[in-house]
Amino acid sequence: MTLSDATVVNPTFVVTPTFAAAVLSDGGRGLEFSLTVTDVNGGTATDSVVVTLTNVLLA
């Protein structure tokens, strides 16, 4: 993900996702997503979240 233009008042984020479809077992699966932000001085911060997917059978 990149910032469209850091010099404008309302920049947008440009996202180019790349992923493979998850193969889910009966117990489900956790997918971890991480985001790293780098400022103009080279400082960085990273955070992540795990999203748990489970199979649901609809009758």
Beta strands, then each sheet from edge to edge (+ up, - down):
strand 1: 2-3
strand 2: 13-14
strand 3: 29-38
strand 4: 44-53
sheet 1: 1+ 2-
sheet 2: 3+ 4-
end
